[in-house]
Structures are given as C-alpha cells and as structure tokens.
Amino acid sequence: DFTVFMPSSFHIMLQTTFGLQVQVQLVPLMQVYITVDQRFQGNTCGICGNFNKVLLDELMTPQGVVEGTPVSFANAWKAQSNCPDRTERMDDPCSYSSDS
C-alpha cells in the first residue's frame, strides 16, 4: 500500500505503509530523496547505501568492492552493462543554484 501526492508544485511524495518514503524535487533541479524506517538499518544495499552507520563502506559495489568515487560506484550499479558509463563532473554543482 502506498500514497502519492504533490504537497507543492515543486515536489512529489510517495509514502508506503512499510516505511519507505520517496520525495522527488522537480525544480530548480530534479533531485530524489529516499528514506526508510529505522527497522531497515543494516538490511539495505544499492545506490542508496547499506544503512549501517559506517560511512567508510557506503560506496560498496554489488561485488563487495568499496569504490573511491561516487561516479565509479554508480557505474557499478548499472542495470544494463551496455549502458554508457557516467563520467566525473568537473563543473561546480553550486553553479546550478537558482539563488546565485
């Protein structure tokens, strides 16, 4: 069971009965925030981390290797191996802010 709603024209929220919440920010840049209930601590894996409160292993690949950069970590979790790898961004992420 889940509920989807738009609390504002900038956000979409998905809430489940089992403790998952997904918030999508649409503007100024699309961003996705995912949270799970505390009872899932240590029982997650993937692009959102493993939720074990150990920051040193958050970039762990499906093969159990801890990557050195977020981009190499994300590339390791591709659903299809023939998809092109993402590359490191050299631009300043703050340059995308509409408050600049």
N, C-alpha and C positions, 0 to 999 in steps of 0.2 A: 504494500500500500504506500502511495506517495501522493504528495500535493505539489503542484507547480503554480506559481503566481508571480505577478510583477508588482513589487512594492513601489516601484517608481518606473519612469520611462527609461532609466539607465540600468536597471537590474532585473534579472530573472532569478527566482529562487526555486529550488527543488528540495523538499523535505520528505524523509521517509519515516515510517514507523519503527524501523530497526536502528536508527541513529546515524544515518548518512544525511549530510546537507551539502548541496552544491549551489554556489552563488555565482552567477555569470554577470560581470560588469560589462556593459556594452560600449560605453563611451567614457573618457576620450579614447581609450584603447581597450580592446576586448581582453579581459582577464578572467580566469576561473579560479575560484577558491573552493576547496573541498575540505570538509571536516567530518570526522567520525566520532562517535561516542567513545568515552574513555575505556569502555569494556573491550574495545578492539585493540588496545595497546599491545604491541608485540605480535599482532596477528595480521599485519598488512604487509604488502610488498608492492613494488612497482614504481612508477614515475613519481608518486607522491611520498615515497619513503617507506620505512618499516615501522615507524611509530614506537620505537623502543627507548627514546630519550637519550640515545647515544649519537651525537652529531657526526662522529667520525665514520660511521658506516651508512649514512643516508644516501650516498650515491652508488649503492650496490646494484650491479647488473644481474640479469637472470642467471648468469653463470657463477655468481658469487664473488665477482671481482669488484673492488671499490675503485671507481673511476676518479680521475683528478679534476675533471671539469664538468659542469652541467651539460654542455653540448655532447661530449662523448658519452655521458650517462644516458641522455635522451636518445641518442642514436642506437644505443644497445637495446632499448626497449621498443624499437620499431616493430610494428605488427607484420609488415611485409619487408623482407630483406632486399627486394628490388627497389624500394623507395630510396630516393637520394638522401645522403647524409646531410644534416644541418651543419652549418659552419659557424665558427666563432664570430660574434658580432663585435666589431671594433668601434661602433658608434656609442655615444653617451646615451643611456636609456632615459636620463632626465631631459634630453632634448625633445622627447615626445610629450612632455607635460604641457597641458593647455594653460598652465599658470605661469609659464616662462615669460 
